[in-house]
Structures are given as C-alpha cells and as structure tokens.
Amino acid sequence: MGLKHGKYVYVKRSDGYYIKVRVLKSRGDEDQDKYIVIGPKTHKVPPTATIIREEQLPEKIREKLYAI
C-alpha cells in the first residue's frame, strides 16, 4: 500500500504495532472526524511513511486503534 501526498499516516500503538490512518486535511485539528482508521495492523512501515504517536490523536480515535 502506497502513501499519497500526506493523505495517510501510520500511528504507533503502545504494543509496537502500527495502524494506517487516513487524514482529512479539510477538517480542523480538534475535529475527531479528521482521522479515519483504515488498518491493518503491521510491524513494518513503508520507509516514506509519516509516523505519529497515539497520544497525538483524540481519545475516540485511540479506542478505534485497538479495535483492529
């Protein structure tokens, strides 16, 4: 799966897995609908991927990270 111009990022979970998340640029930073969890969980991330920590996401989105 390729990444397209900042549309997707990988979120590092506390258990060491990475989850692919879609970022909607048209939404505000505080808007919880800005992030859409795509999945799947993986240990390997593409070398060009942007990685963010799960603490940077709203609480509602963090719960969805662990549902996968």
N, CA, C and O atoms as CSV, one atom per row, in Angstrom:
chain,resi,resn,atom,element,x,y,z
A,1,MET,N,N,0.834,-1.187,0.000
A,1,MET,CA,C,0.000,0.000,0.000
A,1,MET,C,C,0.874,1.243,0.000
A,1,MET,O,O,1.722,1.423,0.874
A,2,GLY,N,N,0.665,2.065,-0.953
A,2,GLY,CA,C,1.437,3.292,-1.031
A,2,GLY,C,C,0.762,4.422,-0.277
A,2,GLY,O,O,-0.426,4.361,0.040
A,3,LEU,N,N,1.530,5.439,-0.001
A,3,LEU,CA,C,1.004,6.621,0.677
A,3,LEU,C,C,0.886,7.745,-0.338
A,3,LEU,O,O,1.760,7.904,-1.190
A,4,LYS,N,N,-0.176,8.523,-0.258
A,4,LYS,CA,C,-0.423,9.545,-1.272
A,4,LYS,C,C,-0.402,10.939,-0.678
A,4,LYS,O,O,-1.376,11.361,-0.055
A,5,HIS,N,N,0.677,11.648,-0.859
A,5,HIS,CA,C,0.793,13.077,-0.561
A,5,HIS,C,C,0.232,13.482,0.797
A,5,HIS,O,O,-0.469,14.490,0.895
A,6,GLY,N,N,0.521,12.733,1.827
A,6,GLY,CA,C,0.104,13.095,3.167
A,6,GLY,C,C,-1.326,12.729,3.516
A,6,GLY,O,O,-1.826,13.143,4.562
A,7,LYS,N,N,-2.001,11.960,2.662
A,7,LYS,CA,C,-3.370,11.551,2.963
A,7,LYS,C,C,-3.408,10.489,4.043
A,7,LYS,O,O,-4.384,10.382,4.785
A,8,TYR,N,N,-2.344,9.703,4.130
A,8,TYR,CA,C,-2.286,8.611,5.089
A,8,TYR,C,C,-1.076,8.779,5.994
A,8,TYR,O,O,-0.023,9.250,5.566
A,9,VAL,N,N,-1.244,8.385,7.256
A,9,VAL,CA,C,-0.141,8.322,8.209
A,9,VAL,C,C,-0.237,6.996,8.942
A,9,VAL,O,O,-1.276,6.336,8.917
A,10,TYR,N,N,0.831,6.617,9.581
A,10,TYR,CA,C,0.830,5.435,10.431
A,10,TYR,C,C,0.917,5.890,11.875
A,10,TYR,O,O,1.703,6.775,12.214
A,11,VAL,N,N,0.102,5.277,12.723
A,11,VAL,CA,C,0.068,5.608,14.146
A,11,VAL,C,C,0.717,4.470,14.905
A,11,VAL,O,O,0.341,3.310,14.736
A,12,LYS,N,N,1.695,4.798,15.746
A,12,LYS,CA,C,2.377,3.788,16.549
A,12,LYS,C,C,1.599,3.562,17.834
A,12,LYS,O,O,1.415,4.478,18.636
A,13,ARG,N,N,1.143,2.321,18.016
A,13,ARG,CA,C,0.437,1.959,19.247
A,13,ARG,C,C,1.441,1.601,20.332
A,13,ARG,O,O,2.624,1.396,20.057
A,14,SER,N,N,0.962,1.527,21.561
A,14,SER,CA,C,1.851,1.230,22.688
A,14,SER,C,C,2.350,-0.214,22.669
A,14,SER,O,O,3.355,-0.519,23.311
A,15,ASP,N,N,1.668,-1.114,21.943
A,15,ASP,CA,C,2.099,-2.505,21.892
A,15,ASP,C,C,3.081,-2.789,20.756
A,15,ASP,O,O,3.467,-3.939,20.543
A,16,GLY,N,N,3.491,-1.739,20.019
A,16,GLY,CA,C,4.501,-1.903,18.986
A,16,GLY,C,C,3.957,-2.024,17.580
A,16,GLY,O,O,4.733,-1.990,16.625
A,17,TYR,N,N,2.670,-2.162,17.419
A,17,TYR,CA,C,2.069,-2.237,16.090
A,17,TYR,C,C,1.840,-0.844,15.523
A,17,TYR,O,O,1.770,0.140,16.259
A,18,TYR,N,N,1.725,-0.779,14.207
A,18,TYR,CA,C,1.400,0.456,13.500
A,18,TYR,C,C,0.063,0.270,12.799
A,18,TYR,O,O,-0.216,-0.800,12.259
A,19,ILE,N,N,-0.765,1.313,12.808
A,19,ILE,CA,C,-2.075,1.278,12.170
A,19,ILE,C,C,-2.130,2.389,11.133
A,19,ILE,O,O,-1.718,3.517,11.404
A,20,LYS,N,N,-2.639,2.072,9.942
A,20,LYS,CA,C,-2.771,3.061,8.879
A,20,LYS,C,C,-4.035,3.886,9.115
A,20,LYS,O,O,-5.112,3.338,9.351
A,21,VAL,N,N,-3.887,5.225,9.049
A,21,VAL,CA,C,-4.986,6.148,9.321
A,21,VAL,C,C,-5.065,7.163,8.191
A,21,VAL,O,O,-4.042,7.686,7.748
A,22,ARG,N,N,-6.275,7.440,7.727
A,22,ARG,CA,C,-6.499,8.483,6.705
A,22,ARG,C,C,-6.678,9.810,7.422
A,22,ARG,O,O,-7.391,9.886,8.423
A,23,VAL,N,N,-6.035,10.857,6.918
A,23,VAL,CA,C,-6.125,12.196,7.493
A,23,VAL,C,C,-6.850,13.093,6.499
A,23,VAL,O,O,-6.420,13.239,5.355
A,24,LEU,N,N,-7.951,13.694,6.941
A,24,LEU,CA,C,-8.697,14.619,6.099
A,24,LEU,C,C,-8.197,16.028,6.378
A,24,LEU,O,O,-8.403,16.560,7.468
A,25,LYS,N,N,-7.547,16.626,5.402
A,25,LYS,CA,C,-6.918,17.936,5.588
A,25,LYS,C,C,-7.927,19.069,5.697
A,25,LYS,O,O,-7.601,20.135,6.219
A,26,SER,N,N,-9.142,18.856,5.213
A,26,SER,CA,C,-10.144,19.923,5.232
A,26,SER,C,C,-10.773,20.118,6.605
A,26,SER,O,O,-11.514,21.081,6.805
A,27,ARG,N,N,-10.501,19.236,7.546
A,27,ARG,CA,C,-11.081,19.320,8.893
A,27,ARG,C,C,-10.126,20.066,9.824
A,27,ARG,O,O,-8.924,20.142,9.568
A,28,GLY,N,N,-10.675,20.612,10.902
A,28,GLY,CA,C,-9.862,21.304,11.899
A,28,GLY,C,C,-9.063,20.326,12.735
A,28,GLY,O,O,-9.334,19.126,12.726
A,29,ASP,N,N,-8.067,20.842,13.465
A,29,ASP,CA,C,-7.204,19.972,14.268
A,29,ASP,C,C,-7.951,19.311,15.426
A,29,ASP,O,O,-7.604,18.196,15.817
A,30,GLU,N,N,-8.959,19.965,15.979
A,30,GLU,CA,C,-9.696,19.416,17.113
A,30,GLU,C,C,-10.845,18.510,16.676
A,30,GLU,O,O,-11.448,17.840,17.515
A,31,ASP,N,N,-11.156,18.476,15.398
A,31,ASP,CA,C,-12.266,17.685,14.887
A,31,ASP,C,C,-11.908,16.199,14.919
A,31,ASP,O,O,-10.893,15.788,14.358
A,32,GLN,N,N,-12.749,15.393,15.581
A,32,GLN,CA,C,-12.476,13.969,15.677
A,32,GLN,C,C,-12.730,13.241,14.363
A,32,GLN,O,O,-12.236,12.130,14.170
A,33,ASP,N,N,-13.486,13.844,13.462
A,33,ASP,CA,C,-13.758,13.227,12.166
A,33,ASP,C,C,-12.613,13.430,11.176
A,33,ASP,O,O,-12.708,13.007,10.024
A,34,LYS,N,N,-11.548,14.067,11.611
A,34,LYS,CA,C,-10.390,14.301,10.750
A,34,LYS,C,C,-9.639,13.000,10.471
A,34,LYS,O,O,-8.996,12.868,9.430
A,35,TYR,N,N,-9.716,12.046,11.388
A,35,TYR,CA,C,-8.968,10.803,11.280
A,35,TYR,C,C,-9.912,9.631,11.044
A,35,TYR,O,O,-10.913,9.476,11.744
A,36,ILE,N,N,-9.582,8.803,10.043
A,36,ILE,CA,C,-10.362,7.607,9.742
A,36,ILE,C,C,-9.407,6.421,9.800
A,36,ILE,O,O,-8.443,6.354,9.036
A,37,VAL,N,N,-9.675,5.491,10.702
A,37,VAL,CA,C,-8.814,4.319,10.867
A,37,VAL,C,C,-9.079,3.365,9.715
A,37,VAL,O,O,-10.206,2.914,9.513
A,38,ILE,N,N,-8.022,3.062,8.958
A,38,ILE,CA,C,-8.117,2.197,7.799
A,38,ILE,C,C,-7.662,0.774,8.145
A,38,ILE,O,O,-8.324,-0.200,7.784
A,39,GLY,N,N,-6.530,0.663,8.845
A,39,GLY,CA,C,-5.965,-0.632,9.158
A,39,GLY,C,C,-5.130,-1.104,7.990
A,39,GLY,O,O,-4.990,-0.331,7.043
A,40,PRO,N,N,-4.590,-2.232,7.963
A,40,PRO,CA,C,-4.470,-3.226,9.016
A,40,PRO,C,C,-3.312,-2.918,9.961
A,40,PRO,O,O,-2.563,-1.966,9.739
A,41,LYS,N,N,-3.165,-3.718,11.011
A,41,LYS,CA,C,-2.029,-3.501,11.902
A,41,LYS,C,C,-0.818,-4.224,11.347
A,41,LYS,O,O,-0.938,-5.305,10.769
A,42,THR,N,N,0.329,-3.632,11.521
A,42,THR,CA,C,1.555,-4.184,10.957
A,42,THR,C,C,2.752,-3.796,11.827
A,42,THR,O,O,2.694,-2.849,12.611
A,43,HIS,N,N,3.825,-4.550,11.666
A,43,HIS,CA,C,5.084,-4.207,12.337
A,43,HIS,C,C,6.007,-3.448,11.403
A,43,HIS,O,O,6.886,-2.715,11.854
A,44,LYS,N,N,5.810,-3.621,10.093
A,44,LYS,CA,C,6.670,-2.970,9.107
A,44,LYS,C,C,5.941,-1.786,8.486
A,44,LYS,O,O,4.779,-1.891,8.092
A,45,VAL,N,N,6.636,-0.668,8.406
A,45,VAL,CA,C,6.069,0.557,7.858
A,45,VAL,C,C,6.879,0.942,6.620
A,45,VAL,O,O,8.100,0.787,6.616
A,46,PRO,N,N,6.218,1.444,5.565
A,46,PRO,CA,C,6.975,1.900,4.399
A,46,PRO,C,C,7.984,2.978,4.791
A,46,PRO,O,O,7.715,3.772,5.693
A,47,PRO,N,N,9.124,3.017,4.137
A,47,PRO,CA,C,10.174,3.969,4.525
A,47,PRO,C,C,9.777,5.435,4.345
A,47,PRO,O,O,10.356,6.305,4.997
A,48,THR,N,N,8.818,5.727,3.490
A,48,THR,CA,C,8.404,7.118,3.256
A,48,THR,C,C,7.225,7.532,4.116
A,48,THR,O,O,6.743,8.658,3.997
A,49,ALA,N,N,6.751,6.651,4.974
A,49,ALA,CA,C,5.547,6.919,5.765
A,49,ALA,C,C,5.817,7.927,6.883
A,49,ALA,O,O,6.902,7.964,7.462
A,50,THR,N,N,4.805,8.735,7.167
A,50,THR,CA,C,4.835,9.626,8.316
A,50,THR,C,C,4.278,8.861,9.505
A,50,THR,O,O,3.201,8.271,9.421
A,51,ILE,N,N,5.009,8.870,10.612
A,51,ILE,CA,C,4.605,8.130,11.803
A,51,ILE,C,C,4.283,9.125,12.909
A,51,ILE,O,O,5.069,10.029,13.191
A,52,ILE,N,N,3.110,8.950,13.539
A,52,ILE,CA,C,2.738,9.778,14.680
A,52,ILE,C,C,2.434,8.869,15.862
A,52,ILE,O,O,2.141,7.686,15.688
A,53,ARG,N,N,2.506,9.426,17.058
A,53,ARG,CA,C,2.215,8.669,18.274
A,53,ARG,C,C,0.719,8.717,18.561
A,53,ARG,O,O,0.043,9.672,18.180
A,54,GLU,N,N,0.205,7.701,19.224
A,54,GLU,CA,C,-1.222,7.650,19.501
A,54,GLU,C,C,-1.650,8.738,20.485
A,54,GLU,O,O,-2.835,9.071,20.534
A,55,GLU,N,N,-0.744,9.295,21.258
A,55,GLU,CA,C,-1.082,10.365,22.201
A,55,GLU,C,C,-1.473,11.649,21.478
A,55,GLU,O,O,-2.100,12.522,22.077
A,56,GLN,N,N,-1.117,11.779,20.211
A,56,GLN,CA,C,-1.435,12.969,19.438
A,56,GLN,C,C,-2.860,12.939,18.881
A,56,GLN,O,O,-3.329,13.934,18.328
A,57,LEU,N,N,-3.542,11.813,19.022
A,57,LEU,CA,C,-4.890,11.661,18.487
A,57,LEU,C,C,-5.943,11.871,19.567
A,57,LEU,O,O,-5.649,11.698,20.750
A,58,PRO,N,N,-7.167,12.241,19.182
A,58,PRO,CA,C,-8.267,12.343,20.160
A,58,PRO,C,C,-8.582,10.979,20.773
A,58,PRO,O,O,-8.291,9.940,20.180
A,59,GLU,N,N,-9.173,10.992,21.953
A,59,GLU,CA,C,-9.471,9.766,22.705
A,59,GLU,C,C,-10.367,8.808,21.908
A,59,GLU,O,O,-10.158,7.595,21.946
A,60,LYS,N,N,-11.335,9.328,21.208
A,60,LYS,CA,C,-12.264,8.498,20.429
A,60,LYS,C,C,-11.521,7.699,19.361
A,60,LYS,O,O,-11.844,6.536,19.121
A,61,ILE,N,N,-10.548,8.302,18.734
A,61,ILE,CA,C,-9.782,7.634,17.685
A,61,ILE,C,C,-8.830,6.603,18.286
A,61,ILE,O,O,-8.602,5.553,17.687
A,62,ARG,N,N,-8.279,6.886,19.448
A,62,ARG,CA,C,-7.381,5.927,20.106
A,62,ARG,C,C,-8.095,4.625,20.408
A,62,ARG,O,O,-7.502,3.552,20.297
A,63,GLU,N,N,-9.367,4.707,20.790
A,63,GLU,CA,C,-10.141,3.493,21.067
A,63,GLU,C,C,-10.312,2.664,19.793
A,63,GLU,O,O,-10.272,1.435,19.840
A,64,LYS,N,N,-10.502,3.336,18.657
A,64,LYS,CA,C,-10.670,2.610,17.393
A,64,LYS,C,C,-9.383,1.937,16.951
A,64,LYS,O,O,-9.430,0.942,16.227
A,65,LEU,N,N,-8.230,2.458,17.369
A,65,LEU,CA,C,-6.948,1.837,17.011
A,65,LEU,C,C,-6.835,0.424,17.571
A,65,LEU,O,O,-6.253,-0.457,16.937
A,66,TYR,N,N,-7.387,0.214,18.751
A,66,TYR,CA,C,-7.278,-1.084,19.397
A,66,TYR,C,C,-8.422,-2.021,19.029
A,66,TYR,O,O,-8.416,-3.181,19.441
A,67,ALA,N,N,-9.397,-1.551,18.271
A,67,ALA,CA,C,-10.486,-2.417,17.811
A,67,ALA,C,C,-10.027,-3.285,16.633
A,67,ALA,O,O,-10.681,-4.272,16.296
A,68,ILE,N,N,-8.925,-2.924,16.021
A,68,ILE,CA,C,-8.411,-3.686,14.862
A,68,ILE,C,C,-7.547,-4.831,15.349
A,68,ILE,O,O,-7.019,-5.593,14.540
